[in-house]
């Protein structure tokens, strides 16, 4: 079953045009948050540097999977090819840098190896992305409710632009229903949600959020990535999805060098915090 959508979203969003002699950053965005979150980064970029966001949510075969149980009728390579075509249309001349946030980094990595009339990107910048290598691939049932509920709390806080602290120890071992009661209690206490918010409504939002994660997981598992042909820069949030892992598995896919940096915020707020944007902007150099 295909769910209707009120309006198709464009794939290409030019947040800022590059000045003559400068370069453009093409950043792959996987949805979850609106593409407008990258305006903070656009404002932080050095003078003249352009930013164009490539929204996977503009590809029906991708976004529909978050509404139909997480089953996507596509592949990472196919998504990368679609976005690479969009870059070839949008990019006129000059150097460029590829970047991607979260699952968007996995697609950006696949794009880096594709032939293009404007050559290779100068570098690949990954924002809290987990590498699509065997050690980091998991079956759906490995995504435990306590883990997903913690990520969902980050997501809710970022959507409302308010912190939503959750105690991992209280979430540990809880099922989805009991865990969502705890999330709702914390969200109301921190003014992230209204006191009148019904638990079934929050459950519906959670289910759609999880279906999006399952979609990305199911796209990643069969994917066989190639080593990046350019240097790779990884920017981890202080509260990363996998906080105890320094490289998030990217070392074997970065034969031309891997730099690892950290920035303030969590996996979602790293996109909206000015201090985080300053760190990311400093690393989006084409030199």
Backbone torsions as a table, in degrees:
resi	resn	phi	psi	omega
1	UNK	NA	135.5	178.4
2	UNK	-107.9	130.7	-177.8
3	UNK	-89.0	139.4	179.1
4	UNK	-69.3	155.7	176.2
5	UNK	-132.4	137.6	-171.5
6	UNK	-65.1	-34.2	-178.4
7	UNK	-156.1	141.0	176.8
8	UNK	-73.5	141.6	177.4
9	UNK	-92.9	140.4	174.8
10	UNK	-69.2	155.8	177.5
11	UNK	-84.3	-41.4	-173.8
12	UNK	-99.4	125.0	177.2
13	UNK	-125.6	107.7	178.5
14	UNK	-86.8	105.3	178.7
15	UNK	-79.4	-30.9	-177.2
16	UNK	-160.5	126.9	179.9
17	UNK	-79.3	146.4	177.9
18	UNK	-77.3	143.1	175.2
19	UNK	-78.1	155.6	177.3
20	UNK	-53.7	133.0	179.2
21	UNK	86.8	-5.8	179.3
22	UNK	-104.6	-169.0	-176.6
23	UNK	-126.8	165.8	179.9
24	UNK	-113.0	141.8	171.8
25	UNK	-100.8	125.9	173.8
26	UNK	-106.5	114.6	-172.9
27	UNK	-113.6	123.4	-179.7
28	UNK	-85.8	123.9	-177.4
29	UNK	-114.2	126.0	-174.4
30	UNK	-92.3	11.0	-177.9
31	UNK	94.7	-147.6	-174.3
32	UNK	70.9	-67.8	174.6
33	UNK	-101.6	156.2	179.9
34	UNK	-67.3	150.8	-178.8
35	UNK	-61.9	-17.7	179.7
36	UNK	-63.7	-16.7	179.7
37	UNK	-61.6	-21.1	-177.2
38	UNK	-83.7	1.3	175.2
39	UNK	-63.8	-32.4	177.8
40	UNK	-60.9	-43.0	177.4
41	UNK	-67.1	-41.7	179.4
42	UNK	-57.2	-41.7	179.9
43	UNK	-69.2	-25.6	-176.4
44	UNK	-87.9	-14.3	-177.3
45	UNK	-65.7	150.1	176.4
46	UNK	-58.1	154.8	-179.0
47	UNK	-54.0	132.3	176.0
48	UNK	94.4	-23.8	-178.8
49	UNK	-74.8	132.6	-179.2
50	UNK	-95.5	158.6	176.6
51	UNK	-136.0	120.8	173.7
52	UNK	-121.9	124.2	-179.9
53	UNK	-96.2	131.6	177.5
54	UNK	-104.1	108.2	-171.6
55	UNK	-93.2	112.0	175.4
56	UNK	-60.8	-24.5	178.0
57	UNK	-65.0	-11.2	175.5
58	UNK	-84.5	-4.2	179.6
59	UNK	-102.1	111.7	-175.0
60	UNK	-55.5	-37.5	-177.8
61	UNK	-66.2	-17.6	177.7
62	UNK	-91.6	-55.1	-173.3
63	UNK	-69.5	-30.2	-179.1
64	UNK	-64.4	-27.0	-178.0
65	UNK	-67.1	-22.5	176.9
66	UNK	-79.6	-6.9	178.9
67	UNK	-111.6	-2.1	-175.3
68	UNK	-129.6	39.5	175.1
69	UNK	83.7	9.3	174.8
70	UNK	86.2	10.9	-178.9
71	UNK	-96.1	112.5	-176.0
72	UNK	-101.8	132.9	178.3
73	UNK	-93.0	58.6	-179.7
74	UNK	-163.4	-174.9	177.0
75	UNK	-135.9	166.3	176.1
76	UNK	-62.8	-41.6	179.9
77	UNK	-63.2	-37.4	178.4
78	UNK	-67.8	-41.0	176.7
79	UNK	-62.7	-42.9	179.2
80	UNK	-61.5	-40.9	179.9
81	UNK	-64.5	-40.9	178.2
82	UNK	-61.8	-43.9	-178.6
83	UNK	-71.8	-34.2	177.8
84	UNK	-63.1	-38.0	175.8
85	UNK	-61.8	-40.3	178.4
86	UNK	-63.8	-37.9	177.8
87	UNK	-65.5	-42.6	-178.6
88	UNK	-63.2	-31.9	176.5
89	UNK	-74.8	-40.9	-174.1
90	UNK	-80.3	-31.8	-172.5
91	UNK	-88.0	124.9	-177.6
92	UNK	-95.1	-55.7	-179.4
93	UNK	-161.8	169.8	177.0
94	UNK	93.3	172.0	-179.9
95	UNK	-71.1	159.6	174.9
96	UNK	-149.7	160.6	179.0
97	UNK	-124.7	137.9	174.7
98	UNK	-98.0	140.2	177.6
99	UNK	-143.8	164.6	176.9
100	UNK	-163.6	141.8	177.6
101	UNK	-104.1	136.0	174.9
102	UNK	57.2	-130.4	178.7
103	UNK	-61.5	-24.5	176.0
104	UNK	-61.0	-28.0	176.6
105	UNK	-68.2	-33.9	177.6
106	UNK	-65.7	-41.9	178.4
107	UNK	-69.4	-40.2	177.7
108	UNK	-61.7	-38.8	177.4
109	UNK	-60.9	-42.5	177.5
110	UNK	-65.2	-35.3	179.2
111	UNK	-64.8	-33.6	-174.3
112	UNK	-61.7	-24.8	-178.3
113	UNK	-93.5	-4.2	-178.0
114	UNK	-82.0	143.1	176.2
115	UNK	-67.1	144.2	179.5
116	UNK	-148.2	148.4	-176.2
117	UNK	-68.9	-19.2	180.0
118	UNK	-100.6	14.7	175.2
119	UNK	81.4	-173.3	-178.8
120	UNK	-77.8	154.0	170.0
121	UNK	-68.2	157.0	-179.9
122	UNK	-69.3	-34.3	178.2
123	UNK	-161.6	168.8	179.2
124	UNK	-120.8	122.3	-177.9
125	UNK	-114.0	121.1	-175.0
126	UNK	-111.1	126.0	-177.0
127	UNK	-103.8	99.6	178.1
128	UNK	52.0	43.8	178.6
129	UNK	-97.5	142.9	178.0
130	UNK	-98.1	129.5	-175.6
131	UNK	-64.5	143.0	179.2
132	UNK	-86.3	53.2	179.6
133	UNK	-106.4	162.2	-170.4
134	UNK	-56.4	-39.1	-176.9
135	UNK	-64.8	-17.5	-175.9
136	UNK	-112.5	7.3	176.8
137	UNK	-93.5	139.6	-176.4
138	UNK	-139.5	150.6	170.6
139	UNK	-68.6	160.2	-178.4
140	UNK	-55.7	-39.3	-174.7
141	UNK	-72.8	-7.1	175.7
142	UNK	-78.3	-14.0	178.2
143	UNK	-84.1	90.0	-173.3
144	UNK	-73.6	149.8	-178.8
145	UNK	-54.4	-40.8	-178.0
146	UNK	-62.6	-37.5	177.4
147	UNK	-67.5	-47.9	-178.0
148	UNK	-65.6	-37.7	179.1
149	UNK	-65.4	-37.3	176.2
150	UNK	-64.0	-43.6	177.3
151	UNK	-65.0	-40.0	179.5
152	UNK	-62.0	-37.7	177.0
153	UNK	-62.8	-42.5	175.2
154	UNK	-57.9	-44.6	-177.9
155	UNK	-62.4	-46.8	179.0
156	UNK	-59.9	-45.9	179.8
157	UNK	-60.7	-40.8	-179.8
158	UNK	-67.2	-39.2	-179.9
159	UNK	-64.4	-32.5	-179.2
160	UNK	-98.4	1.0	180.0
161	UNK	55.9	40.0	176.8
162	UNK	-139.3	141.4	178.0
163	UNK	-66.7	142.4	177.8
164	UNK	-130.9	83.3	-179.1
165	UNK	-71.6	131.6	176.1
166	UNK	-126.2	139.4	-179.8
167	UNK	-85.2	111.4	-179.3
168	UNK	-57.6	-32.1	-179.3
169	UNK	-67.2	-33.5	177.7
170	UNK	-73.8	-29.6	179.0
171	UNK	-78.1	-27.7	-174.9
172	UNK	-56.5	128.0	175.8
173	UNK	82.3	-5.0	-179.5
174	UNK	-81.4	148.5	170.4
175	UNK	-79.8	177.0	-175.7
176	UNK	-62.7	-46.3	-175.5
177	UNK	-62.7	-48.6	179.1
178	UNK	-67.0	-37.4	179.4
179	UNK	-65.4	-39.6	179.1
180	UNK	-67.5	-31.4	174.1
181	UNK	-61.6	-40.9	178.3
182	UNK	-66.7	-42.1	178.8
183	UNK	-62.3	-44.7	-179.3
184	UNK	-63.1	-42.4	178.3
185	UNK	-59.2	-46.4	-179.7
186	UNK	-68.4	-37.7	-178.4
187	UNK	-66.0	-38.8	177.5
188	UNK	-69.3	-42.2	-179.4
189	UNK	-63.1	-32.4	-178.2
190	UNK	-99.0	13.1	177.1
191	UNK	58.3	31.2	173.4
192	UNK	-84.1	-35.0	176.3
193	UNK	-126.9	154.4	178.1
194	UNK	-72.3	150.3	178.1
195	UNK	-58.3	-23.9	-178.6
196	UNK	-84.6	1.2	-178.0
197	UNK	-62.2	123.1	-179.2
198	UNK	-80.8	144.3	179.0
199	UNK	-60.4	-40.1	177.9
200	UNK	-60.9	-34.3	177.3
201	UNK	-66.1	-40.9	177.5
202	UNK	-66.4	-36.3	178.4
203	UNK	-63.7	-39.2	179.2
204	UNK	-63.9	-42.7	178.1
205	UNK	-64.5	-41.9	178.6
206	UNK	-62.1	-43.7	-178.6
207	UNK	-62.8	-40.6	177.4
208	UNK	-65.5	-40.8	177.5
209	UNK	-60.6	-46.1	-178.8
210	UNK	-67.1	-38.1	177.4
211	UNK	-60.4	-35.3	175.6
212	UNK	-64.6	-40.3	177.2
213	UNK	-66.7	-41.1	178.8
214	UNK	-63.3	-41.2	176.2
215	UNK	-55.5	-50.0	-179.0
216	UNK	-64.1	-38.2	178.7
217	UNK	-64.3	-42.6	-178.5
218	UNK	-72.1	-27.4	173.7
219	UNK	-73.6	-35.2	-176.1
220	UNK	-74.5	-39.4	-172.4
221	UNK	-56.3	-43.5	179.8
222	UNK	-85.6	-5.1	-175.1
223	UNK	-72.3	136.8	178.0
224	UNK	-117.8	94.0	-172.7
225	UNK	-74.5	150.9	172.3
226	UNK	-96.3	154.0	174.3
227	UNK	-59.9	141.3	-179.9
228	UNK	-65.6	135.0	-179.9
229	UNK	-83.4	3.8	-177.7
230	UNK	-135.2	164.7	175.8
231	UNK	-60.5	147.5	-177.6
232	UNK	-118.2	136.8	174.9
233	UNK	-120.7	125.7	177.1
234	UNK	-109.1	128.4	175.5
235	UNK	-113.3	112.7	179.2
236	UNK	-97.0	138.8	172.3
237	UNK	-74.9	150.5	175.9
238	UNK	-54.7	-38.6	175.3
239	UNK	-109.5	70.2	-179.9
240	UNK	-69.3	163.5	173.3
241	UNK	-61.1	-31.7	176.4
242	UNK	-125.7	80.2	-169.0
243	UNK	-64.5	-29.0	-175.2
244	UNK	-87.3	4.9	-175.1
245	UNK	-112.3	117.7	-173.1
246	UNK	-69.2	-43.5	-171.4
247	UNK	-106.4	-6.7	-179.0
248	UNK	52.7	28.7	173.0
249	UNK	86.0	7.2	-172.3
250	UNK	-83.0	-12.8	-174.8
251	UNK	-53.6	-49.3	-178.3
252	UNK	-67.9	-13.9	-179.5
253	UNK	-102.0	10.6	-177.1
254	UNK	-130.2	65.3	-177.9
255	UNK	-67.5	-17.5	179.9
256	UNK	-96.3	13.3	175.6
257	UNK	115.7	138.9	177.1
258	UNK	-129.5	118.4	171.7
259	UNK	-101.7	140.0	178.9
260	UNK	-122.6	127.9	178.9
261	UNK	-130.8	160.8	175.6
262	UNK	-120.4	155.9	176.6
263	UNK	-140.5	161.0	-179.4
264	UNK	-67.3	158.9	174.0
265	UNK	100.5	-177.0	175.4
266	UNK	-105.9	-170.2	-174.9
267	UNK	-57.5	-29.6	-177.8
268	UNK	-100.0	-44.9	-176.1
269	UNK	-72.0	-12.6	175.0
270	UNK	-61.8	-17.9	179.8
271	UNK	-85.9	-19.7	-173.9
272	UNK	-113.8	-16.7	-179.4
273	UNK	-77.9	133.3	-179.4
274	UNK	-64.8	-36.4	-179.1
275	UNK	-69.3	-33.8	175.9
276	UNK	-70.3	-41.7	179.5
277	UNK	-61.6	-34.3	178.4
278	UNK	-63.8	-39.2	177.5
279	UNK	-65.4	-48.8	-178.2
280	UNK	-63.1	-44.6	-177.9
281	UNK	-59.2	-36.0	-178.3
282	UNK	-68.5	-16.9	-176.4
283	UNK	-102.5	-3.1	-178.5
284	UNK	-93.4	48.9	-178.5
285	UNK	-96.6	142.4	178.3
286	UNK	-89.9	-4.8	-176.6
287	UNK	-75.1	NA	NA
